[in-house]
Amino acid sequence: MFITLEGIDGCGKSTQAELLVRALEDAGHDVLRLREPGGVKISEQIRAVLLDPSNGEMGDVCELLLYEAARAQLVHEVIAPARAAGRTVVCDRFYDSTTAYQSFADGLDRTMVSHANAIAVDGCHPDLTLVYDLDVEQAYRRRSGREAEDRLELKGLEFQRKVAEGFRTLALEEPQRVKLIDAAQDIEAVFEQTVKVVRGAGIKI
């Protein structure tokens, strides 16, 4: 299985990814945990460029293509081989983030973004996508006090609202794959929801 976790910045998905990987391993799965952008050397180098606050002049199309380049390398180098080997892949963000951020929030043509996503993944699509849905103000409060904001977080709350709405739209469009999870509760309660959804998808956990 290929499972992706999505949501606005500060929604808690990275914590849930860690818990999910641990539970899957305890259930006997051979799990590969990844993050986007990043996961392999080339993609991590691209990530540094994308998130660097000093790159504020970056154009939206340049941003899109950098994300796709990082994704293409990740798929080529590790995701596709892992799936071929029968491993379970858990990835913190994937192409739904590109649709939500670059199309719904930045306003790039959605058809163009979809084509770019398709080129990057070369047929490697998630089986299950968990979207951690959270109010943007609550997410912002959760982020307060941690490391300095990256280039995307600096785009502000209205940008994050558009991203959140994008994820909700994707869940409505693809209800079999994309599942909304209420991320406003405590970590344990959110993970209970995560386990329920994963089991509902037929995955032993």
N, C-alpha and C positions, 0 to 999 in steps of 0.2 A: 504493500500500500504506500501511496504517496500522500502525506498529510501536510497541509500548509496552515499557518496561523496568521491572521490578519487583524488590523484595527488601527485606530489613530495612535499617535505617539502618546505614551503614558497609560495605555489601556491595560497593561499587565500581561500581554501575550507572551513576552519572553520568559516570565516566571512560569506561566502555564506550560510553555514548551518544555522547560526543564522538568516539571512535574510529570508531564505526559511521557517524555522519553524514559524517565525512571520507571513509570508504571508499565510501559510497554516492554521494557527489558525484563522486569520482574515477571511478566506474563510469558516470557520466552522468545520475544521478538529480537531479531538482529537489527538494531536501530542505528541509522546514520542521522545525526543532528546537524543542521546547517542554518545559515542565516543569509539574508539578502539585504542589500548587495554585499557580496563577500563570499566566504566559504572556501575559496582557493586563492592562491597567491595573486594571480592577475586580477581577479574580481575584488580582492581586498584593496589593491592599489587604486582601482577605479572608485571604490567606496570612499576612500580618503579624499579624492577629488570632489566627489558628489556632495559630501557632507561638510566640507571645509567652509566655514562662514566667510572666509576671505574671498570666496568665489561667487560673490553676490551678483556679478554681472552675467552669470551663466544663463544662456537662452533656454527657453522651454524645450525646443527640439534637440538641442545639444544634450540637455538633461535626459530626455527620453532615450536617445541613442546610447548614452553612457550606461544607463540602467540595463538596456537590452544587451549591450556588449558584455557587461558583467554577468548577466543571466545566461547568455549563450555559452560562456566559458564554464560556468558552474554546471550547466546541464551536460555539456560535452565531457568535462573532466571527471565529474563524480555522480551526478544524479542518474543519468542514463545507464552507466555501468552498474551502479548500485541496484537499480530496478531490475536490470537484466540478471543480476546475481540473486535476486529474490529477497533483497533487504527491504526493511521498512524505512522510508525516508520521512523525516519530520523537518520542515523548513519554516523558519521565522521570516515570513513574507515571501511572496512570489509575484506572479504577474497581475493578480487582482490589485495589489498595491499600485502598480503602474497605471492601471485603469482608473482607480480612485483618485490618485494624486495628480497624474499628468492629464487625464481627460476631464474628470468631474471637477477637480479643484483648479487646475491650471487652464483648462478650457481647450486643450488640444482636441482635434477632430477624433472622435471615438473610433471610427473605422480605421483611420491611420494608426492609432495606438493598438488596435486589435491585430492589424497586419504585422506591426512591429513585434508584438508579443509572440505571434505565431512563428515568425522567422526565428526568434531567439530560442524558443523551446523545442522546435522541430518535432512536434507531436508528443512531447512529454508533458502531460497534463495531470494536475492533482486529482486524486480520487475523492478527497474530502478536504473542505476548506472551513476552518473555524474562524468566525469573525467575532472578536471581543468588542461588543458594543458598549460605549461609555459616553456620557455627557462630556463635552469638550472642556467645560470649566473644572469638572472633577478630575479629568485627565491632567489638566494644567497644574492643579494643586498637587497631584501625585508627583509630577516632575519637579516641582519647586524644591530647591535645595540640593539637587543632584548636580552632575557635571554641567558645564556651560552648554547652552543650547546649540544644536547643529544648524546648518543652513536651512533645512526644511522647517524645523521647529520655530525658527525666527520669522517665518511667514505669517504667524499670528493665528488667533483663534477662529477668525472667519474662514480662513483657509482650511483649518482643521474641521470646521463644521461641514464644509463642502466635501471633504474627504469622507467623513462619517456618513453623509447622505449617499455618497457614491457606493460605499460598502453595503448600505441597506438596500440600495437599488439592485446591486448584484445578487443579494440574497433573495430578492423577489423574483429576479429573472432566472436564477438557477437554483431552485429550492432543494433539488436532489443532492447537489454538491456543496453549496454554500449555506452554512448554518450559523445563525446569529446566536450569540451567547451573552447573557446579561452580565457585564463585567463590573457592575456597581457594587456587588457584594464583596465579602471578604475572600481571601485567596482560597480557603478551603471550600467555600460554597461554590465559587466559580469553577473550581476543579471538579466538584461533583457533577456540575452541568456538563463539563468537558467529557468526563468519563461516560455519562449517559449518552451523549451524542455519538461518541466514538463506538460504543457498543451497539448503538442503533444502526451504525453503518456496517455492522457485521464483523468488527474487529475485536479479537480477543484481548481483554484488558482486565 
